[in-house]
Amino acid sequence: MDDKDLLPMNWSHLALACTQEVDGTVITVSALFGLIFLLGVCGNSLVLAVLLQQKPQRPYRSTTNTFILNLSLADLLFLFLCVPFQATIYSLPSWIFGAFLCKCVHYLFTVCMLVSIFTLVTMSVERYIAVVLSHRSVLLRTPRNARVAVLVTWLLSMVTAAPLACYQNLVSGKPYGQPNCSFCWEIWPLWEPSPRRAYKTCVFILGYLLPLMIICCCYTCVLSHLYRKVRNTSRKSERTRRKTTQTVLTVVSVFCLSWLPHHIISLWVEFGSFPITPASFFMRIGSHCLVYGNSCMNPIIYAFLSENFRCAFFDLFTCVKRPPDRKLSNPPLAPHQDNSAHTTTSPC
């Protein structure tokens, strides 16, 4: 087997970067990554700012906010650790950040990626408990349980990403005809590709397939419960159910479409023969943009679409407070009341 067959999936593009001059494509990619980076950092930073200034609230609200806080933190770290370094891979002929950052950055951004995904799963389970198991919600949705869930997501992510800490290394390009280049590659034992393929398959299952199944299952149960239990057929009731359905479809669609191309390409490289063409290059770029875009969309889906969050945001960043006689259905950032499997509408 040729050594190049065992190189990581970014080999072809790194080699192209070493042999081609910087052109309009590189500038376009850098600008596109930069725009996504700024939007994601601003959105997640605003969510963190609003959440961190909130006073202690009732337990179930604190639970929901804990998950949103963890999601925004993971997305923010993912963008900081991934986008700038990935942009340099497409823009520079060599890895310039040294061996330590080669290993550390790839490990940490994989951890943050998995934390973000696992948190989305946790939030879907939390919504299922709040709506379908409302009679047990007070016992299960506590600040302590939320902190335990957050801790578990981080520990599970760190364990899952551990192989990258072992096999991500700085490699000289000299043996591969690129003497002036150094590459940050995921190098597994050259005599046996099976462990690498097994790991990629596990990441696909734990980081995409299983989370997608759990999210779909939880939100399907939420919608089924609402349509089955809500007897009120008033216009308001119909609007809330319709809004819930739209939000659920948005959550599932964004998650599915954002991560599917990335995993298709990853598995294609491991189990097939990924072509080295301009079209495949733009496929890789597109998959990166979708993944990074997911971290930009999460603040919108899980925070800014909430009227309560917008009110809290308004209070934080303006000098004008809401009129004292205006009553919200719930305080800022709180989900819809759980005493109502009859009126609960937000799945997030």
C-alpha positions in Angstrom: 0.0 0.0 0.0 1.3 3.5 -0.9 2.0 5.7 2.0 -0.1 8.4 0.5 -3.1 6.1 0.8 -2.7 6.3 4.6 -2.4 10.0 4.8 -5.2 12.1 6.4 -8.0 13.5 4.2 -6.5 17.0 4.0 -3.4 15.7 2.2 -4.5 16.6 -1.3 -5.4 20.1 -0.4 -2.3 20.7 1.6 -0.2 19.4 -1.3 -2.1 21.7 -3.7 -1.4 24.6 -1.4 2.3 23.9 -1.6 2.3 23.8 -5.3 0.0 26.6 -6.3 0.3 30.3 -5.8 -2.2 32.2 -3.8 -5.1 33.1 -6.0 -8.6 34.5 -5.9 -9.9 31.2 -4.5 -7.7 31.5 -1.4 -8.8 35.0 -0.8 -12.5 34.1 -1.2 -12.2 31.2 1.2 -10.4 33.3 3.8 -13.1 36.1 3.5 -15.9 33.5 3.7 -14.4 31.9 6.8 -13.8 35.3 8.3 -17.4 36.3 7.8 -18.7 33.1 9.4 -16.3 33.5 12.2 -17.4 37.1 13.0 -21.1 36.2 12.9 -20.7 33.2 15.1 -18.5 34.9 17.7 -20.9 37.9 17.9 -24.0 35.8 18.2 -22.6 33.4 20.8 -20.9 36.2 22.8 -24.2 38.1 23.0 -25.9 35.0 24.3 -23.2 34.6 27.0 -23.5 38.2 27.9 -27.3 38.0 28.4 -27.1 34.8 30.3 -24.3 35.7 32.6 -26.0 39.0 33.7 -29.2 37.2 34.8 -30.1 36.9 38.4 -30.7 33.5 39.9 -34.0 32.2 38.8 -36.3 29.3 39.5 -34.7 25.9 39.1 -36.2 24.8 35.8 -35.3 28.2 34.2 -31.7 27.9 35.6 -31.6 24.4 34.1 -32.5 25.6 30.6 -30.1 28.5 30.8 -27.3 26.2 31.9 -27.6 24.2 28.7 -27.8 27.2 26.5 -24.8 28.7 28.3 -22.9 25.5 27.7 -23.9 25.4 24.1 -22.8 28.9 23.4 -19.5 28.4 25.2 -18.8 25.2 23.2 -19.7 26.9 19.9 -17.6 29.9 20.7 -14.6 27.8 21.6 -15.1 25.7 18.5 -15.1 28.7 16.2 -12.0 30.2 17.9 -10.1 26.9 17.7 -11.2 25.7 14.3 -12.0 28.5 11.8 -8.7 30.5 12.0 -6.5 27.5 11.8 -8.5 25.8 9.1 -8.3 29.1 7.1 -4.5 28.9 7.3 -4.5 25.4 6.0 -6.2 26.6 2.8 -4.2 29.8 2.6 -0.6 28.9 3.6 1.7 26.2 2.2 2.6 24.8 5.5 1.5 24.4 9.2 3.3 27.3 10.9 2.1 26.9 14.5 4.4 24.1 15.8 4.0 20.6 17.1 2.2 21.5 20.3 -0.6 23.5 18.7 -0.9 20.9 16.0 -1.8 18.3 18.6 -3.6 20.6 21.0 -5.8 22.6 18.6 -7.1 19.6 16.7 -7.9 17.8 20.0 -9.6 20.7 21.6 -11.8 21.7 18.6 -12.9 18.1 18.3 -13.9 18.2 22.0 -15.8 21.4 21.5 -17.5 20.1 18.4 -18.7 17.0 20.3 -19.8 19.1 23.4 -21.9 21.3 21.1 -23.6 18.2 19.6 -24.1 16.4 22.9 -25.5 19.5 24.4 -28.1 19.7 21.6 -29.1 16.2 22.5 -29.3 17.0 26.2 -31.5 20.0 25.4 -33.9 17.8 23.4 -34.1 15.4 26.3 -34.7 18.3 28.7 -37.6 19.5 26.5 -39.0 16.0 26.4 -39.0 15.9 30.2 -40.5 19.3 30.5 -43.4 18.6 28.1 -44.1 14.9 28.1 -43.0 14.1 31.6 -44.2 17.3 33.2 -45.3 15.5 36.4 -41.7 14.5 37.0 -40.1 17.7 35.7 -39.6 19.4 39.1 -37.6 16.4 40.3 -35.5 15.9 37.2 -34.9 19.4 35.9 -32.8 20.7 38.8 -29.6 22.8 38.7 -27.6 19.9 40.1 -28.8 17.5 37.4 -28.0 20.2 34.7 -24.5 20.6 36.0 -24.0 16.8 36.1 -25.3 16.6 32.5 -22.9 19.3 31.4 -20.0 17.6 33.1 -20.8 14.3 31.4 -20.9 15.9 28.0 -17.4 17.4 28.5 -16.0 14.1 29.8 -17.5 12.0 27.1 -16.3 14.5 24.5 -12.7 14.4 25.9 -12.6 10.6 25.9 -14.0 10.4 22.4 -11.5 12.8 21.0 -8.5 11.2 22.9 -7.1 9.4 19.9 -6.4 12.7 18.2 -4.2 13.6 21.1 -2.2 10.5 20.3 -2.1 10.4 16.5 -2.2 14.1 15.5 1.5 15.0 14.7 3.6 17.5 12.9 5.2 15.8 9.8 7.9 17.1 7.4 6.8 17.1 3.8 10.3 16.1 2.6 9.5 12.3 2.2 6.5 13.3 0.1 8.2 15.7 -2.3 7.5 18.9 -0.3 10.8 19.6 1.4 9.8 23.2 2.5 6.5 22.2 4.0 5.4 20.9 7.4 2.0 19.3 7.8 -0.3 18.7 10.7 -1.5 15.3 10.0 -3.5 12.6 11.7 -1.0 9.7 11.4 -2.2 6.3 12.6 -0.1 3.1 12.5 0.9 2.7 8.9 0.6 -1.0 9.0 -3.0 -1.1 9.8 -5.8 1.3 8.6 -8.6 -0.6 10.5 -8.2 1.3 13.8 -8.5 4.6 12.0 -11.5 3.5 10.1 -13.1 2.1 13.3 -12.5 5.5 15.0 -14.0 7.5 12.1 -17.1 5.2 12.2 -17.5 5.7 16.0 -17.3 9.4 15.6 -19.9 9.3 12.9 -22.2 7.2 15.1 -21.6 9.1 18.4 -21.3 12.5 16.8 -24.1 12.4 14.2 -26.2 9.3 13.8 -27.1 8.6 17.4 -27.6 12.3 18.3 -29.9 12.8 15.3 -32.0 9.8 16.2 -32.3 11.0 19.8 -33.2 14.5 18.8 -35.8 13.3 16.3 -37.3 10.9 18.8 -37.6 13.5 21.6 -39.1 16.2 19.5 -41.4 13.7 17.8 -42.7 12.8 21.2 -43.1 16.4 22.1 -45.1 17.2 19.0 -47.2 14.1 19.5 -47.9 15.0 23.1 -48.9 18.5 22.2 -51.3 17.5 19.4 -52.8 14.7 21.4 -53.2 16.5 24.7 -54.0 20.1 23.8 -57.8 20.2 23.4 -58.2 23.9 23.1 -58.7 24.7 19.4 -58.6 28.5 19.7 -56.5 30.5 17.3 -53.9 31.1 19.9 -53.6 27.4 20.6 -53.3 26.6 16.9 -50.6 29.3 16.5 -48.5 28.0 19.3 -48.7 24.4 18.0 -47.8 25.6 14.5 -44.9 27.6 15.9 -43.7 24.6 17.9 -43.8 22.4 14.8 -41.9 24.9 12.7 -39.2 25.3 15.4 -38.8 21.6 15.8 -38.4 21.2 12.0 -35.9 24.0 12.0 -33.8 22.4 14.8 -33.7 19.0 13.2 -33.1 20.3 9.6 -30.3 22.6 10.6 -28.5 19.9 12.6 -29.0 17.3 9.9 -28.0 19.4 6.9 -25.0 21.1 8.7 -23.2 17.9 9.6 -24.2 15.4 6.9 -21.8 16.6 4.2 -18.9 16.6 6.6 -19.5 13.0 7.6 -20.2 11.9 4.1 -16.8 13.2 3.0 -15.0 11.8 6.0 -16.4 8.3 5.4 -15.9 8.6 1.7 -12.2 9.2 2.3 -11.9 6.3 4.7 -13.9 3.7 2.8 -13.8 4.8 -0.8 -11.6 6.8 -3.1 -12.2 10.5 -2.6 -11.4 12.3 -5.9 -8.8 15.1 -6.0 -10.5 17.6 -8.3 -11.6 21.3 -8.2 -15.1 20.1 -7.5 -14.1 18.0 -4.5 -12.1 21.0 -3.2 -15.2 23.1 -3.2 -17.2 20.2 -1.7 -14.7 20.3 1.2 -15.0 24.1 1.5 -18.8 23.8 1.5 -18.8 21.1 4.2 -16.6 23.3 6.4 -18.9 26.3 5.9 -22.0 24.3 6.9 -20.3 23.0 10.0 -19.2 26.5 11.1 -22.6 27.9 10.1 -24.2 25.5 12.6 -22.4 27.3 15.4 -23.7 30.6 14.0 -27.3 29.3 13.8 -27.5 27.8 17.3 -27.8 31.2 19.1 -30.6 32.2 16.7 -32.5 28.9 17.1 -32.1 28.5 20.9 -32.0 32.1 22.1 -32.9 34.9 19.8 -36.1 33.3 18.6 -37.3 33.4 22.2 -39.3 36.5 23.1 -38.1 36.2 26.6 -34.5 36.3 25.5 -35.1 39.3 23.2 -36.6 41.1 26.2 -33.5 40.3 28.3 -31.3 41.4 25.5 -33.2 44.6 25.2 -32.8 45.3 28.9 -29.1 44.6 28.8 -28.1 46.7 25.8 -30.5 49.7 26.1 -31.1 52.3 28.6 -34.8 52.1 28.2 -36.5 49.5 30.4 -39.8 47.8 29.6 -42.8 49.6 31.1 -43.6 48.3 34.6 -47.2 47.5 33.6 -46.1 45.2 30.8 -46.4 41.6 31.9 -44.5 38.9 30.1 -45.9 35.4 30.0 -42.6 34.3 31.6 -39.5 36.2 32.9 -36.6 36.5 30.5 -35.0 33.3 29.2 -37.5 31.1 30.9 -39.2 28.4 28.8 -42.9 28.3 28.6 -44.5 27.1 31.8 -44.4 23.4 32.3 -47.7 23.2 34.2 -49.1 23.1 30.7 -48.5 20.3 28.8 -51.5 22.2 27.6 -49.7 25.3 26.6 -46.0 24.4 26.3 -44.8 25.4 22.9 -41.1 25.8 22.9 -39.1 22.6 22.2 -35.8 24.4 22.8 
